[in-house]
Amino acid sequence: MFYLAAAVSDFYIPVSEMPEHKIQSSEGPLQITMKMVPKMLSPLVRDWAPEAFVISFKLETDAQILLDKSQQALEKYRHQVVVANVLESRRTSVIIVTRDSQTPLSLSDEELAQGMEIEEKIVSYLQGQHTAFIERKG
């Protein structure tokens, strides 16, 4: 099982392009060009571990596009699961997306009061999904 944490950002500034000294405001407005972070999901699924159970994350700020983007990721990368969440509720609810299902997981007020974290539910659910995946393969 590969449980891939979400990227902090999809963009970065290469070290070779970082300024050596403080950027001077007297030089006028600043324009920054960022590079795309290389996507590792495709080679992982295709080349490095084609038989593995692979889980990725999809975080959006717009709930209206979350499920479509999650399905697109499953189709593009051909892995098994996307843990989909919206930024504003990421600590309390997610949707586990597979090619043929969408399973919401959320914390109740009581679970929140007890200090439970959503990751506990995610990991527990995915352990069951992984076991079923292994049984189908075996």
N, CA, C and O atoms as a MOPAC input file, in Angstrom:
PM7 MOZYME 1SCF
protein

 N      0.85200 1    -1.17900 1     0.00000 1
 C      0.00000 1     0.00000 1     0.00000 1
 C      0.89300 1     1.23600 1     0.00000 1
 O      1.84300 1     1.33300 1     0.77600 1
 N      0.57200 1     2.16900 1    -0.87600 1
 C      1.22300 1     3.47100 1    -0.88200 1
 C      0.16600 1     4.50500 1    -0.53100 1
 O     -0.83900 1     4.64000 1    -1.22800 1
 N      0.39700 1     5.22700 1     0.54600 1
 C     -0.49900 1     6.25600 1     1.06200 1
 C      0.22100 1     7.57300 1     0.85300 1
 O      1.04600 1     7.97700 1     1.67200 1
 N     -0.09500 1     8.24300 1    -0.24800 1
 C      0.67200 1     9.41000 1    -0.66400 1
 C      0.09700 1    10.68900 1    -0.08600 1
 O     -1.02600 1    11.08100 1    -0.40300 1
 N      0.86900 1    11.32400 1     0.75400 1
 C      0.43200 1    12.58600 1     1.34300 1
 C      0.24100 1    13.63900 1     0.25700 1
 O      0.93100 1    13.63400 1    -0.76300 1
 N     -0.67900 1    14.51100 1     0.48700 1
 C     -0.94200 1    15.58000 1    -0.47400 1
 C      0.25800 1    16.50900 1    -0.57400 1
 O      0.95600 1    16.74200 1     0.41300 1
 N      0.49300 1    17.03300 1    -1.75400 1
 C      1.58500 1    17.98100 1    -1.95300 1
 C      1.27200 1    19.27800 1    -1.21800 1
 O      0.12800 1    19.73200 1    -1.19200 1
 N      2.29100 1    19.85900 1    -0.63000 1
 C      2.12700 1    21.16000 1     0.01000 1
 C      1.76200 1    22.18700 1    -1.05200 1
 O      0.95600 1    23.08800 1    -0.81900 1
 N      2.37000 1    22.03200 1    -2.21800 1
 C      2.09300 1    22.93400 1    -3.32600 1
 C      2.36400 1    22.20400 1    -4.62700 1
 O      3.17000 1    21.27400 1    -4.66500 1
 N      1.70300 1    22.61300 1    -5.68200 1
 C      1.97000 1    22.05900 1    -7.00300 1
 C      3.03800 1    22.86300 1    -7.73700 1
 O      3.38900 1    22.54800 1    -8.87500 1
 N      3.54900 1    23.89800 1    -7.08300 1
 C      4.51400 1    24.79400 1    -7.72000 1
 C      5.69200 1    25.04600 1    -6.79100 1
 O      5.56700 1    24.93600 1    -5.57100 1
 N      6.83600 1    25.38500 1    -7.37600 1
 C      8.01400 1    25.71700 1    -6.57600 1
 C      8.93600 1    26.63700 1    -7.37400 1
 O      8.78200 1    26.80300 1    -8.58400 1
 N      9.88200 1    27.22100 1    -6.67600 1
 C     10.92300 1    28.02800 1    -7.31300 1
 C     12.22200 1    27.24600 1    -7.15600 1
 O     12.64800 1    26.98600 1    -6.03100 1
 N     12.85700 1    26.86600 1    -8.25900 1
 C     14.11700 1    26.11800 1    -8.16100 1
 C     15.17300 1    26.92000 1    -7.40800 1
 O     15.21500 1    28.14600 1    -7.50400 1
 N     16.01200 1    26.23500 1    -6.66900 1
 C     17.06700 1    26.88400 1    -5.89500 1
 C     17.93200 1    27.75800 1    -6.80400 1
 O     18.36700 1    28.83800 1    -6.40400 1
 N     18.17500 1    27.29100 1    -8.01200 1
 C     19.02700 1    28.05400 1    -8.93700 1
 C     18.41900 1    29.39700 1    -9.33500 1
 O     19.12300 1    30.27900 1    -9.82600 1
 N     17.11400 1    29.55000 1    -9.12400 1
 C     16.43100 1    30.79400 1    -9.47500 1
 C     16.09500 1    31.66300 1    -8.26400 1
 O     15.49500 1    32.72900 1    -8.40200 1
 N     16.48300 1    31.20300 1    -7.09400 1
 C     16.21900 1    31.96900 1    -5.87200 1
 C     17.21600 1    33.12300 1    -5.77800 1
 O     18.39200 1    32.95100 1    -6.09700 1
 N     16.75700 1    34.28800 1    -5.34700 1
 C     17.69700 1    35.41000 1    -5.19200 1
 C     18.67900 1    35.13900 1    -4.05800 1
 O     18.34700 1    34.48500 1    -3.06900 1
 N     19.86500 1    35.64200 1    -4.21900 1
 C     20.88500 1    35.46600 1    -3.19500 1
 C     20.69000 1    36.46100 1    -2.05100 1
 O     20.98100 1    36.15200 1    -0.89500 1
 N     20.19700 1    37.65700 1    -2.38000 1
 C     20.04300 1    38.71200 1    -1.39000 1
 C     18.58200 1    39.15400 1    -1.32700 1
 O     17.75600 1    38.72200 1    -2.13100 1
 N     18.28400 1    40.00300 1    -0.37800 1
 C     16.94300 1    40.54800 1    -0.19500 1
 C     16.47200 1    41.19000 1    -1.50300 1
 O     17.23800 1    41.87100 1    -2.18400 1
 N     15.23000 1    40.96800 1    -1.83300 1
 C     14.64500 1    41.58300 1    -3.02700 1
 C     14.30800 1    43.02600 1    -2.67900 1
 O     13.60200 1    43.29100 1    -1.70600 1
 N     14.80900 1    43.93600 1    -3.46500 1
 C     14.64400 1    45.35800 1    -3.18100 1
 C     13.33000 1    45.88200 1    -3.76100 1
 O     13.05900 1    45.71800 1    -4.95000 1
 N     12.53100 1    46.50300 1    -2.92400 1
 C     11.26100 1    47.06600 1    -3.39000 1
 C     11.48700 1    48.27100 1    -4.29900 1
 O     10.61200 1    48.62900 1    -5.08700 1
 N     12.63900 1    48.88800 1    -4.19400 1
 C     12.93300 1    50.05200 1    -5.03900 1
 C     13.06100 1    49.67900 1    -6.51800 1
 O     13.06100 1    50.54800 1    -7.39000 1
 N     13.16900 1    48.37700 1    -6.78500 1
 C     13.27900 1    47.91400 1    -8.17500 1
 C     11.90800 1    47.75800 1    -8.82800 1
 O     11.82200 1    47.35400 1    -9.98800 1
 N     10.85600 1    48.06700 1    -8.11400 1
 C      9.51300 1    48.01600 1    -8.67900 1
 C      8.78500 1    46.72100 1    -8.36000 1
 O      9.24200 1    45.92500 1    -7.53900 1
 N      7.62200 1    46.51300 1    -9.03100 1
 C      6.81000 1    45.33000 1    -8.76400 1
 C      7.58100 1    44.02900 1    -9.03700 1
 O      8.45900 1    43.97000 1    -9.89800 1
 N      7.22900 1    43.02400 1    -8.29600 1
 C      7.89600 1    41.73400 1    -8.40100 1
 C      7.06800 1    40.78000 1    -9.25600 1
 O      5.85400 1    40.68100 1    -9.08100 1
 N      7.70400 1    40.09600 1   -10.15500 1
 C      7.05300 1    39.03700 1   -10.92400 1
 C      7.77200 1    37.73400 1   -10.62400 1
 O      8.99700 1    37.64800 1   -10.70900 1
 N      6.99800 1    36.73100 1   -10.27600 1
 C      7.56700 1    35.43000 1    -9.93000 1
 C      7.02400 1    34.39700 1   -10.91200 1
 O      5.82100 1    34.33000 1   -11.16000 1
 N      7.91900 1    33.60400 1   -11.45800 1
 C      7.52100 1    32.48400 1   -12.30200 1
 C      7.89700 1    31.21600 1   -11.55500 1
 O      9.05100 1    31.03000 1   -11.16900 1
 N      6.92100 1    30.35300 1   -11.35600 1
 C      7.16400 1    29.12500 1   -10.60900 1
 C      7.11800 1    27.93000 1   -11.55800 1
 O      6.45200 1    27.96700 1   -12.59200 1
 N      7.83000 1    26.88300 1   -11.19200 1
 C      7.86400 1    25.64000 1   -11.95200 1
 C      6.84500 1    24.66800 1   -11.35600 1
 O      6.47500 1    24.77900 1   -10.18700 1
 N      6.40200 1    23.72300 1   -12.16900 1
 C      5.49300 1    22.68400 1   -11.68700 1
 C      6.29400 1    21.63100 1   -10.92300 1
 O      7.37400 1    21.23100 1   -11.35700 1
 N      5.76600 1    21.18800 1    -9.79400 1
 C      6.37300 1    20.08400 1    -9.06100 1
 C      6.16400 1    18.82200 1    -9.90700 1
 O      5.05200 1    18.58000 1   -10.37600 1
 N      7.20500 1    18.02100 1   -10.10700 1
 C      7.03600 1    16.79700 1   -10.90300 1
 C      6.00100 1    15.86100 1   -10.27500 1
 O      5.98800 1    15.67300 1    -9.05800 1
 N      5.15300 1    15.28600 1   -11.09200 1
 C      4.13400 1    14.34600 1   -10.62000 1
 C      4.75200 1    12.95700 1   -10.52000 1
 O      5.24300 1    12.42400 1   -11.51500 1
 N      4.73200 1    12.37500 1    -9.34500 1
 C      5.34100 1    11.06800 1    -9.13000 1
 C      4.32000 1     9.93800 1    -9.16600 1
 O      4.70100 1     8.76800 1    -9.19600 1
 N      3.04700 1    10.26200 1    -9.16500 1
 C      2.00900 1     9.23600 1    -9.11900 1
 C      2.03200 1     8.34600 1   -10.36100 1
 O      1.88900 1     7.12800 1   -10.25500 1
 N      2.20900 1     8.94300 1   -11.52000 1
 C      2.19600 1     8.16700 1   -12.75800 1
 C      3.32200 1     7.13100 1   -12.81300 1
 O      3.03600 1     5.96000 1   -13.06200 1
 N      4.59900 1     7.50700 1   -12.59000 1
 C      5.63200 1     6.46800 1   -12.61800 1
 C      5.49400 1     5.44500 1   -11.49900 1
 O      5.86900 1     4.28500 1   -11.67200 1
 N      4.96200 1     5.85900 1   -10.35600 1
 C      4.75800 1     4.91400 1    -9.25900 1
 C      3.80600 1     3.80800 1    -9.69400 1
 O      4.10900 1     2.62500 1    -9.54200 1
 N      2.66200 1     4.19100 1   -10.23200 1
 C      1.63400 1     3.21900 1   -10.62100 1
 C      2.06900 1     2.43000 1   -11.85900 1
 O      1.90200 1     1.21100 1   -11.91500 1
 N      2.61700 1     3.11800 1   -12.83100 1
 C      2.94900 1     2.48200 1   -14.11500 1
 C      4.22700 1     1.64100 1   -14.05600 1
 O      4.26800 1     0.53400 1   -14.59200 1
 N      5.26800 1     2.16800 1   -13.40400 1
 C      6.58000 1     1.54000 1   -13.50900 1
 C      7.10000 1     0.90700 1   -12.22500 1
 O      7.59400 1    -0.22000 1   -12.24900 1
 N      6.99500 1     1.60900 1   -11.11300 1
 C      7.66200 1     1.17000 1    -9.89600 1
 C      6.87900 1     0.12600 1    -9.10800 1
 O      7.47000 1    -0.80300 1    -8.55700 1
 N      5.55300 1     0.26800 1    -9.05000 1
 C      4.76100 1    -0.65400 1    -8.22000 1
 C      3.38000 1    -0.88300 1    -8.84600 1
 O      2.36400 1    -0.52000 1    -8.25400 1
 N      3.34200 1    -1.48000 1   -10.03500 1
 C      2.06700 1    -1.61500 1   -10.74400 1
 C      1.03400 1    -2.51500 1   -10.04400 1
 O     -0.15500 1    -2.44100 1   -10.35600 1
 N      1.46600 1    -3.34300 1    -9.12400 1
 C      0.53400 1    -4.22800 1    -8.40800 1
 C      0.11100 1    -3.66900 1    -7.04900 1
 O     -0.65600 1    -4.31100 1    -6.33100 1
 N      0.59300 1    -2.50400 1    -6.69400 1
 C      0.34200 1    -1.94000 1    -5.36600 1
 C     -1.03100 1    -1.28600 1    -5.26600 1
 O     -1.62900 1    -0.90200 1    -6.27100 1
 N     -1.50400 1    -1.17100 1    -4.06000 1
 C     -2.72000 1    -0.44000 1    -3.71900 1
 C     -2.27900 1     0.99100 1    -3.44000 1
 O     -1.58900 1     1.24700 1    -2.45400 1
 N     -2.67600 1     1.92700 1    -4.30500 1
 C     -2.17100 1     3.29500 1    -4.23700 1
 C     -3.29800 1     4.26800 1    -3.90200 1
 O     -4.36500 1     4.25000 1    -4.51600 1
 N     -3.03400 1     5.10800 1    -2.92200 1
 C     -4.00100 1     6.09300 1    -2.44400 1
 C     -3.37900 1     7.47800 1    -2.62700 1
 O     -2.24200 1     7.71200 1    -2.21700 1
 N     -4.12300 1     8.38400 1    -3.23700 1
 C     -3.66300 1     9.76200 1    -3.35500 1
 C     -4.69100 1    10.68700 1    -2.70300 1
 O     -5.75700 1    10.24800 1    -2.27100 1
 N     -4.35700 1    11.94300 1    -2.64200 1
 C     -5.23200 1    12.94300 1    -2.04700 1
 C     -5.56300 1    14.02200 1    -3.06000 1
 O     -4.75600 1    14.34500 1    -3.93200 1
 N     -6.74900 1    14.57100 1    -2.93500 1
 C     -7.17100 1    15.69700 1    -3.77700 1
 C     -7.81900 1    16.71700 1    -2.84700 1
 O     -8.86100 1    16.45500 1    -2.24600 1
 N     -7.19200 1    17.87200 1    -2.73900 1
 C     -7.71700 1    18.96100 1    -1.92200 1
 C     -8.13900 1    20.08700 1    -2.85500 1
 O     -7.37000 1    20.50500 1    -3.72100 1
 N     -9.34100 1    20.56700 1    -2.67900 1
 C     -9.85300 1    21.68500 1    -3.47300 1
 C    -10.46100 1    22.72400 1    -2.53500 1
 O    -10.82700 1    22.41700 1    -1.40100 1
 N    -10.55800 1    23.93600 1    -3.02000 1
 C    -11.26800 1    24.98400 1    -2.28700 1
 C    -12.69400 1    25.10000 1    -2.78100 1
 O    -13.52900 1    25.71700 1    -2.11900 1
 N    -12.98600 1    24.52100 1    -3.92900 1
 C    -14.31200 1    24.55400 1    -4.54600 1
 C    -14.92000 1    23.15200 1    -4.49700 1
 O    -14.52000 1    22.26800 1    -5.25400 1
 N    -15.87600 1    22.95900 1    -3.61000 1
 C    -16.50900 1    21.64500 1    -3.45400 1
 C    -17.19600 1    21.17200 1    -4.73300 1
 O    -17.36600 1    19.97100 1    -4.94200 1
 N    -17.58800 1    22.11200 1    -5.58300 1
 C    -18.30700 1    21.76000 1    -6.81500 1
 C    -17.44700 1    20.96700 1    -7.80100 1
 O    -17.98300 1    20.21300 1    -8.61200 1
 N    -16.13000 1    21.12500 1    -7.74300 1
 C    -15.26400 1    20.42500 1    -8.70100 1
 C    -14.52200 1    19.24500 1    -8.08300 1
 O    -13.82600 1    18.51800 1    -8.79200 1
 N    -14.65800 1    19.04500 1    -6.78500 1
 C    -13.86700 1    18.04200 1    -6.06700 1
 C    -14.04300 1    16.62400 1    -6.60600 1
 O    -13.05400 1    15.94700 1    -6.88600 1
 N    -15.26100 1    16.17600 1    -6.75400 1
 C    -15.47900 1    14.79000 1    -7.17500 1
 C    -15.06700 1    14.56100 1    -8.62800 1
 O    -14.50800 1    13.51400 1    -8.95300 1
 N    -15.33600 1    15.52000 1    -9.49500 1
 C    -14.89200 1    15.39200 1   -10.88900 1
 C    -13.37200 1    15.32400 1   -10.96600 1
 O    -12.82900 1    14.49200 1   -11.69300 1
 N    -12.68400 1    16.18300 1   -10.23100 1
 C    -11.22300 1    16.17900 1   -10.24500 1
 C    -10.67700 1    14.86600 1    -9.67000 1
 O     -9.64800 1    14.37000 1   -10.12900 1
 N    -11.35400 1    14.31200 1    -8.68300 1
 C    -10.93200 1    13.04400 1    -8.09500 1
 C    -11.08400 1    11.90900 1    -9.10000 1
 O    -10.18300 1    11.08300 1    -9.24700 1
 N    -12.22300 1    11.86600 1    -9.79400 1
 C    -12.43100 1    10.83900 1   -10.82400 1
 C    -11.42500 1    10.99900 1   -11.96100 1
 O    -10.91500 1    10.00700 1   -12.48300 1
 N    -11.14400 1    12.22200 1   -12.34100 1
 C    -10.14300 1    12.46700 1   -13.39300 1
 C     -8.77400 1    11.94100 1   -12.97300 1
 O     -8.05000 1    11.37500 1   -13.79200 1
 N     -8.41900 1    12.12300 1   -11.71100 1
 C     -7.13200 1    11.61800 1   -11.21800 1
 C     -7.09900 1    10.09200 1   -11.29100 1
 O     -6.09000 1     9.51700 1   -11.69900 1
 N     -8.18900 1     9.43100 1   -10.90100 1
 C     -8.24700 1     7.97100 1   -10.96800 1
 C     -8.08700 1     7.47800 1   -12.40500 1
 O     -7.39300 1     6.49400 1   -12.66100 1
 N     -8.73300 1     8.17000 1   -13.33300 1
 C     -8.62900 1     7.78400 1   -14.74200 1
 C     -7.23300 1     8.05500 1   -15.29300 1
 O     -6.68700 1     7.23700 1   -16.03300 1
 N     -6.66100 1     9.18800 1   -14.93900 1
 C     -5.35300 1     9.56200 1   -15.47300 1
 C     -4.23500 1     8.67300 1   -14.94000 1
 O     -3.38500 1     8.21700 1   -15.70500 1
 N     -4.23300 1     8.42800 1   -13.64200 1
 C     -3.11800 1     7.72100 1   -13.02000 1
 C     -3.36900 1     6.22300 1   -12.83600 1
 O     -2.43000 1     5.46000 1   -12.60600 1
 N     -4.62300 1     5.80300 1   -12.93700 1
 C     -4.99200 1     4.38400 1   -12.85900 1
 C     -4.67400 1     3.75400 1   -11.50000 1
 O     -4.31200 1     2.58000 1   -11.42400 1
 N     -4.80800 1     4.53300 1   -10.44000 1
 C     -4.60700 1     3.98100 1    -9.10700 1
 C     -5.95900 1     3.64900 1    -8.49000 1
 O     -6.97800 1     3.73900 1    -9.17400 1
 N     -5.99500 1     3.27300 1    -7.22900 1
 C     -7.21700 1     2.71600 1    -6.64800 1
 C     -8.10500 1     3.70500 1    -5.90500 1
 O     -9.32900 1     3.60300 1    -5.98000 1
 N     -7.51200 1     4.66500 1    -5.18600 1
 C     -8.31200 1     5.49700 1    -4.27500 1
 C     -7.81200 1     6.94000 1    -4.26900 1
 O     -6.61100 1     7.20500 1    -4.32500 1
 N     -8.76800 1     7.86100 1    -4.20100 1
 C     -8.46500 1     9.26500 1    -3.92800 1
 C     -9.20200 1     9.64900 1    -2.64400 1
 O    -10.40900 1     9.43700 1    -2.52200 1
 N     -8.47100 1    10.20900 1    -1.70500 1
 C     -9.08400 1    10.79200 1    -0.51600 1
 C     -9.33200 1    12.25100 1    -0.87500 1
 O     -8.39700 1    13.04400 1    -0.98000 1
 N    -10.60200 1    12.59400 1    -1.06300 1
 C    -10.99200 1    13.92100 1    -1.53900 1
 C    -11.47600 1    14.76500 1    -0.36700 1
 O    -12.26500 1    14.31500 1     0.46300 1
 N    -10.98100 1    16.00900 1    -0.31900 1
 C    -11.45900 1    16.89200 1     0.73700 1
 C    -11.44200 1    18.34300 1     0.28800 1
 O    -10.75900 1    18.73000 1    -0.66000 1
 N    -12.22300 1    19.12200 1     1.01100 1
 C    -12.33400 1    20.55800 1     0.76800 1
 C    -11.53400 1    21.25300 1     1.86700 1
 O    -11.60400 1    20.86700 1     3.03400 1
 N    -10.78200 1    22.26800 1     1.49000 1
 C     -9.88300 1    22.93500 1     2.42600 1
 C    -10.57000 1    23.30300 1     3.73800 1
 O    -10.03700 1    23.03000 1     4.81400 1
 N    -11.72400 1    23.90900 1     3.66000 1
 C    -12.36100 1    24.42900 1     4.87700 1
 C    -12.81600 1    23.33500 1     5.84300 1
 O    -12.93700 1    23.59000 1     7.04100 1
 N    -13.06900 1    22.12400 1     5.34700 1
 C    -13.54300 1    21.04000 1     6.23400 1
 C    -12.58100 1    19.85200 1     6.25500 1
 O    -12.97600 1    18.75200 1     6.64100 1
 N    -11.33900 1    20.05100 1     5.85200 1
 C    -10.38800 1    18.95400 1     5.67900 1
 C    -10.08500 1    18.18900 1     6.95900 1
 O     -9.69400 1    17.02300 1     6.90100 1
 N    -10.25700 1    18.81500 1     8.09600 1
 C     -9.95100 1    18.14100 1     9.36500 1
 C    -11.13500 1    17.36000 1     9.92300 1
 O    -10.99400 1    16.63900 1    10.91000 1
 N    -12.30200 1    17.50100 1     9.29300 1
 C    -13.49000 1    16.84500 1     9.84600 1
 C    -14.23200 1    15.94300 1     8.86700 1
 O    -15.03400 1    15.11000 1     9.28900 1
 N    -13.97900 1    16.09300 1     7.57000 1
 C    -14.69700 1    15.23000 1     6.61800 1
 C    -13.92000 1    15.07200 1     5.32100 1
 O    -13.22500 1    15.98100 1     4.86700 1
 N    -14.06400 1    13.88200 1     4.73900 1
 C    -13.45300 1    13.56000 1     3.45000 1
 C    -14.43800 1    12.67700 1     2.68300 1
 O    -15.43400 1    12.20500 1     3.23000 1
 N    -14.13600 1    12.47100 1     1.41900 1
 C    -14.87400 1    11.49400 1     0.62500 1
 C    -13.84200 1    10.54800 1     0.04200 1
 O    -12.89200 1    10.98100 1    -0.61000 1
 N    -14.02500 1     9.26300 1     0.27500 1
 C    -13.14000 1     8.25200 1    -0.28800 1
 C    -13.70200 1     7.90400 1    -1.66600 1
 O    -14.80400 1     7.36600 1    -1.77700 1
 N    -12.94000 1     8.21400 1    -2.70900 1
 C    -13.40700 1     8.04700 1    -4.08300 1
 C    -12.65100 1     6.89700 1    -4.74500 1
 O    -11.42100 1     6.86000 1    -4.74200 1
 N    -13.41100 1     5.96200 1    -5.31100 1
 C    -12.84300 1     4.90600 1    -6.13100 1
 C    -13.52500 1     4.99200 1    -7.49400 1
 O    -14.39300 1     5.84000 1    -7.70100 1
 N    -13.14000 1     4.13000 1    -8.41300 1
 C    -13.74600 1     4.18400 1    -9.74500 1
 C    -15.25600 1     3.97700 1    -9.70300 1
 O    -15.98100 1     4.50100 1   -10.54800 1
 N    -15.73200 1     3.20800 1    -8.71100 1
 C    -17.16100 1     2.89000 1    -8.70000 1
 C    -17.90000 1     3.27100 1    -7.42000 1
 O    -19.04000 1     2.85600 1    -7.21300 1
 N    -17.24900 1     4.06900 1    -6.55200 1
 C    -17.96900 1     4.46900 1    -5.34200 1
 C    -17.42600 1     5.77000 1    -4.75900 1
 O    -16.30600 1     6.19600 1    -5.04300 1
 N    -18.26200 1     6.37400 1    -3.94000 1
 C    -17.90000 1     7.57400 1    -3.19800 1
 C    -18.40700 1     7.38000 1    -1.78000 1
 O    -19.61400 1     7.29700 1    -1.55300 1
 N    -17.49100 1     7.30700 1    -0.83000 1
 C    -17.85000 1     7.03000 1     0.55500 1
 C    -17.45900 1     8.20700 1     1.43800 1
 O    -16.27200 1     8.44600 1     1.65900 1
 N    -18.44500 1     8.94600 1     1.94500 1
 C    -18.11500 1    10.05500 1     2.84300 1
 C    -17.72700 1     9.54500 1     4.23500 1
 O    -18.33700 1     8.61300 1     4.75800 1
 N    -16.72500 1    10.15700 1     4.81200 1
 C    -16.32300 1     9.89500 1     6.19500 1
 C    -16.28300 1    11.23900 1     6.90100 1
 O    -15.72900 1    12.20700 1     6.37900 1
 N    -16.87100 1    11.29500 1     8.08700 1
 C    -16.81900 1    12.55400 1     8.83300 1
 C    -16.83100 1    12.27200 1    10.32300 1
 O    -17.23000 1    11.20000 1    10.77700 1
 N    -16.38600 1    13.25700 1    11.05800 1
 C    -16.37000 1    13.16300 1    12.51000 1
 C    -17.64800 1    13.75700 1    13.07500 1
 O    -18.09600 1    14.82000 1    12.64500 1
 N    -18.22600 1    13.06600 1    14.03400 1
 C    -19.39800 1    13.59300 1    14.73000 1
 C    -18.93700 1    14.61000 1    15.76900 1
 O    -17.75000 1    14.69100 1    16.08200 1
 N    -19.86600 1    15.37400 1    16.29500 1
 C    -19.53600 1    16.33500 1    17.35200 1
 C    -18.93100 1    15.61800 1    18.55700 1
 O    -18.00500 1    16.12500 1    19.19000 1
 N    -19.46200 1    14.43700 1    18.86600 1
 C    -18.95100 1    13.65500 1    19.99400 1
 C    -17.51000 1    13.20200 1    19.73300 1
 O    -16.66800 1    13.27800 1    20.62800 1
 N    -17.22600 1    12.73900 1    18.52800 1
 C    -15.86500 1    12.31400 1    18.19000 1
 C    -14.89400 1    13.49300 1    18.24700 1
 O    -13.76600 1    13.35700 1    18.72200 1
 N    -15.33900 1    14.64200 1    17.76100 1
 C    -14.50500 1    15.84800 1    17.84000 1
 C    -14.21100 1    16.21000 1    19.30000 1
 O    -13.08000 1    16.54900 1    19.64800 1
 N    -15.24000 1    16.13300 1    20.14700 1
 C    -15.07800 1    16.45200 1    21.56400 1
 C    -14.10300 1    15.49400 1    22.24100 1
 O    -13.41000 1    15.87700 1    23.18300 1
 N    -14.04700 1    14.25300 1    21.76600 1
 C    -13.13400 1    13.25000 1    22.32700 1
 C    -11.71200 1    13.39100 1    21.77500 1
 O    -10.80500 1    12.67200 1    22.19400 1
 N    -11.52400 1    14.32100 1    20.83300 1
 C    -10.19600 1    14.53800 1    20.27800 1
 C     -9.82700 1    13.61900 1    19.12500 1
 O     -8.66300 1    13.54600 1    18.72900 1
 N    -10.80900 1    12.92700 1    18.59300 1
 C    -10.54500 1    12.04500 1    17.46200 1
 C    -10.16600 1    12.87300 1    16.23900 1
 O    -10.66800 1    13.98200 1    16.06100 1
 N     -9.29200 1    12.34400 1    15.40400 1
 C     -8.89500 1    13.01400 1    14.16700 1
 C     -9.41500 1    12.22400 1    12.97700 1
 O     -9.53900 1    11.00100 1    13.04700 1
 N     -9.71700 1    12.91000 1    11.89400 1
 C    -10.28500 1    12.27900 1    10.70300 1
 C     -9.36100 1    11.19700 1    10.15000 1
 O     -9.83300 1    10.23200 1     9.54900 1
 N     -8.05200 1    11.34500 1    10.34500 1
 C     -7.09900 1    10.36100 1     9.83600 1
 C     -7.36500 1     8.96700 1    10.39600 1
 O     -7.12500 1     7.96700 1     9.72000 1
 N     -7.86100 1     8.90100 1    11.63000 1
 C     -8.17800 1     7.59600 1    12.21800 1
 C     -9.23800 1     6.88000 1    11.38800 1
 O     -9.12100 1     5.68400 1    11.12500 1
 N    -10.25500 1     7.59800 1    10.98400 1
 C    -11.30600 1     6.99800 1    10.16800 1
 C    -10.79800 1     6.65800 1     8.76700 1
 O    -11.14300 1     5.61700 1     8.20900 1
 N     -9.98100 1     7.54100 1     8.21000 1
 C     -9.44200 1     7.29700 1     6.87100 1
 C     -8.61200 1     6.01700 1     6.87300 1
 O     -8.82200 1     5.13600 1     6.03900 1
 N     -7.67500 1     5.91400 1     7.80500 1
 C     -6.78400 1     4.75500 1     7.85000 1
 C     -7.56700 1     3.47900 1     8.11400 1
 O     -7.31100 1     2.45800 1     7.47600 1
 N     -8.50200 1     3.51800 1     9.02700 1
 C     -9.31200 1     2.33800 1     9.31900 1
 C    -10.08100 1     1.88500 1     8.08200 1
 O    -10.09300 1     0.69700 1     7.75700 1
 N    -10.71700 1     2.81900 1     7.39800 1
 C    -11.48000 1     2.48400 1     6.18900 1
 C    -10.55700 1     1.91700 1     5.10900 1
 O    -10.88500 1     0.91800 1     4.46800 1
 N     -9.42000 1     2.54800 1     4.91300 1
 C     -8.51200 1     2.11900 1     3.85200 1
 C     -7.85200 1     0.78000 1     4.15400 1
 O     -7.50500 1     0.04300 1     3.23100 1
 N     -7.67500 1     0.45700 1     5.42100 1
 C     -7.16200 1    -0.86700 1     5.77100 1
 C     -8.11300 1    -1.94400 1     5.24900 1
 O     -7.67600 1    -2.95800 1     4.70500 1
 N     -9.40500 1    -1.71700 1     5.41700 1
 C    -10.39900 1    -2.66500 1     4.90900 1
 C    -10.38400 1    -2.74300 1     3.39200 1
 O    -10.49600 1    -3.82900 1     2.82200 1
 N    -10.24700 1    -1.60600 1     2.74200 1
 C    -10.18000 1    -1.57700 1     1.28200 1
 C     -8.93100 1    -2.30500 1     0.78100 1
 O     -8.98100 1    -3.02600 1    -0.21600 1
 N     -7.82700 1    -2.11200 1     1.47500 1
 C     -6.57300 1    -2.78600 1     1.10400 1
 C     -6.70100 1    -4.29700 1     1.25300 1
 O     -6.26300 1    -5.04800 1     0.38200 1
 N     -7.29500 1    -4.73900 1     2.34400 1
 C     -7.48400 1    -6.17300 1     2.56500 1
 C     -8.33200 1    -6.76700 1     1.42300 1
 O     -7.99700 1    -7.82500 1     0.89200 1
 N     -9.40700 1    -6.10100 1     1.05600 1
 C    -10.25100 1    -6.58200 1    -0.05300 1
 C     -9.46900 1    -6.60900 1    -1.36700 1
 O     -9.63800 1    -7.52700 1    -2.17000 1
 N     -8.62700 1    -5.62100 1    -1.58500 1
 C     -7.79500 1    -5.54500 1    -2.78500 1
 C     -6.83900 1    -6.73500 1    -2.85000 1
 O     -6.69800 1    -7.36400 1    -3.89800 1
 N     -6.18800 1    -7.04300 1    -1.73700 1
 C     -5.25000 1    -8.16400 1    -1.66600 1
 C     -5.99100 1    -9.47700 1    -1.89700 1
 O     -5.49000 1   -10.35200 1    -2.60200 1
 N     -7.16700 1    -9.62200 1    -1.31700 1
 C     -7.94100 1   -10.86800 1    -1.49900 1
 C     -8.35500 1   -11.05700 1    -2.94900 1
 O     -8.36200 1   -12.18300 1    -3.44700 1
 N     -8.70200 1    -9.96800 1    -3.63500 1
 C     -9.07300 1   -10.06400 1    -5.05700 1
 C     -7.86600 1   -10.43200 1    -5.91600 1
 O     -7.99600 1   -11.15200 1    -6.90600 1
 N     -6.69800 1    -9.93600 1    -5.53300 1
 C     -5.46200 1   -10.20900 1    -6.29300 1
 C     -5.00300 1   -11.65100 1    -6.08600 1
 O     -4.45400 1   -12.27900 1    -6.99200 1
 N     -5.24300 1   -12.17100 1    -4.85400 1
 C     -4.69200 1   -13.46400 1    -4.46000 1
 C     -5.45900 1   -14.59500 1    -5.01900 1
 O     -5.11800 1   -15.75300 1    -4.77700 1

